[in-house]
Amino acid sequence: MIFYDIEKIIRDRGIDNKYRLTGAVADRARQLSEQKGRRLVEDATREKFISLALEEISSGKVVFLKTGETRDVPTDNG
């Protein structure tokens, strides 16, 4: 089992409290579980969707926004 420093994730990702982080992780884990038939082989070896969701959020691969907040998404087109 991997242990994550929740306080560090909150600081690094600019999340205002641990309850918002909990909701974001739950939302992402739910998305992953709904996509489990369409997932990459490397992700299929992971034991828990919550661990994958936490890893994605802590590394910045997944960003959750507050309601009404917008963010520019970089494109590969240049």
Buried (B, 14 or more C-beta within 10 A) or exposed (E): EEEBEBEEBBEEBEBEEEEEBEEBBEEBBEEBEEEEEEBEEEEEEBEEBBBBBBBBBBEEEBEBEEEEEEEEEEEEEE
